[in-house]
Amino acid sequence: ESISDKLSMEEFLVDALKGSVILGEPRNLACLAKTWKGGGLSPKGMDGNEGVLLIEKLKAVDYEYREGVHWTKCPGLLGTGSFGEVYKMEDKQTGFQCAAKKVRIENFRAEELMACTGGVHAKVLPLYGAVKEGLWITLFMKLMEGGSLGQLLKQRGYLPEDRALDYLGQALEGLEYLHAHSILHGDVKADNILLSGDRSHAVLCDFGHAAHLHLDGMGKHLMTGDYVPGTETHLAPEVVMGKRCDSKADVWSSCCMMLHLLNGCHPWTQYYNHPLCLKIAKEPPPLREIPPSCHPATAHLIKAGLEKDPTQRASAAELRVKACEALEKVGGLKSPWRGEYRQPR
Ligand SMILES: CN1C=C[C@@](O)(C#Cc2ccnc(-n3nc(C(N)=O)c4cc(F)ccc43)c2)C1=O
């Protein structure tokens, strides 16, 4: 079909979807989500209820899926993501439990959904659906019983080198997949890595800062439009300088996360006061924060990921290979889980 046919097909789809909650597919959700950005109110005004659920266990009733009616929030906050709080929820009909992030419509970015409707990957948190109710968008996703790596780090102080290398390697697998689909995560950090119940598996989450990278690889000016940068201590030099950015910005952030895992504190914060942006732009990369006890292979991979010039910086794929090699050289995954608390360095 021609482009115009495709567009009209999409418009037709969106028209059919407006005002209803259906069990559908990721591409249906992607079309509908684009109409939410402007905060445009649905025909039913403030109380409109529309969306797409992607799994059978979340059941809309008569094309509606409303909080307190068809699903309920379980007590207690799981965490706070970009622009929204995350709760455990339960579907009233099926009893199925998952996680839900609520975002005010004015803070909603369709990119948050585009990033996770593009496809499924073992290292990316699965999306279960998204529903607009009045001025709120609720994003449903798989529940990760192990909580976030940020929470684990708070409990442990800092992680042993082998554990840090294993989690970094898993995060880089997820980034490799996103980057292959021209998606920049935009906020790679321990809080946005979620763990399975036994803490052996890690997935990337929170695409609230995601951006679609141009296919020409020319990089994208992030500091424009509705883009909100990620966590300051993890921002790459090219981001703070407002230059064109590409997937290498996530690689820098992943190595800032690695320093956080190994030290128990964010990089730069032990040496400089806020605003850190100027230091990140001007100072050499924070290589002095690599613990001296690290294996040379670990130090080498952090250096490769903290090159200030993004063209000289390793890619996620290259860095993942280095992380796997370093993990082998330190003897593989051996540290016990019940290890003692380690006072942050
Ligand atoms: C697929 N998808 C849809 C929305 C999304 O952009 C997000 C997110 C997000 C942000 C912060 N935190 C959590 N968060 N989720 C869980 C969970 N699923 O169990 C969780 C559990 C915690 F203990 C702490 C924070 C948590 C999830 C996204 O990625």
PDBQT file of the ligand as one rigid body, heavy atoms in Angstrom, charges set to zero:
ROOT
HETATM    1  C1  LIG A 401       7.872  -1.327  30.068  1.00  0.00    +0.000 C 
HETATM    2  N1  LIG A 401       7.782  -0.006  30.713  1.00  0.00    +0.000 N 
HETATM    3  C2  LIG A 401       6.609   0.679  30.862  1.00  0.00    +0.000 C 
HETATM    4  C3  LIG A 401       6.890   1.848  31.571  1.00  0.00    +0.000 C 
HETATM    5  C4  LIG A 401       8.341   1.950  31.784  1.00  0.00    +0.000 C 
HETATM    6  O1  LIG A 401       8.872   3.019  31.033  1.00  0.00    +0.000 OA
HETATM    7  C5  LIG A 401       8.725   2.088  33.179  1.00  0.00    +0.000 C 
HETATM    8  C6  LIG A 401       9.090   2.124  34.287  1.00  0.00    +0.000 C 
HETATM    9  C7  LIG A 401       9.564   2.095  35.652  1.00  0.00    +0.000 A 
HETATM   10  C8  LIG A 401      10.217   3.190  36.201  1.00  0.00    +0.000 A 
HETATM   11  C9  LIG A 401      10.679   3.087  37.500  1.00  0.00    +0.000 A 
HETATM   12  N2  LIG A 401      10.513   1.970  38.252  1.00  0.00    +0.000 NA
HETATM   13  C10 LIG A 401       9.852   0.923  37.729  1.00  0.00    +0.000 A 
HETATM   14  N3  LIG A 401       9.679  -0.242  38.494  1.00  0.00    +0.000 N 
HETATM   15  N4  LIG A 401       9.025  -1.269  37.952  1.00  0.00    +0.000 NA
HETATM   16  C11 LIG A 401       9.024  -2.281  38.828  1.00  0.00    +0.000 A 
HETATM   17  C12 LIG A 401       8.411  -3.578  38.491  1.00  0.00    +0.000 C 
HETATM   18  N5  LIG A 401       8.016  -3.700  37.228  1.00  0.00    +0.000 N 
HETATM   19  O2  LIG A 401       8.349  -4.492  39.335  1.00  0.00    +0.000 OA
HETATM   20  C13 LIG A 401       9.699  -1.867  40.008  1.00  0.00    +0.000 A 
HETATM   21  C14 LIG A 401       9.994  -2.502  41.214  1.00  0.00    +0.000 A 
HETATM   22  C15 LIG A 401      10.710  -1.755  42.160  1.00  0.00    +0.000 A 
HETATM   23  F1  LIG A 401      11.029  -2.349  43.330  1.00  0.00    +0.000 F 
HETATM   24  C16 LIG A 401      11.132  -0.460  41.923  1.00  0.00    +0.000 A 
HETATM   25  C17 LIG A 401      10.834   0.178  40.711  1.00  0.00    +0.000 A 
HETATM   26  C18 LIG A 401      10.116  -0.547  39.759  1.00  0.00    +0.000 A 
HETATM   27  C19 LIG A 401       9.377   0.931  36.425  1.00  0.00    +0.000 A 
HETATM   28  C20 LIG A 401       8.840   0.651  31.256  1.00  0.00    +0.000 C 
HETATM   29  O3  LIG A 401       9.974   0.267  31.275  1.00  0.00    +0.000 OA
ENDROOT
TORSDOF 0
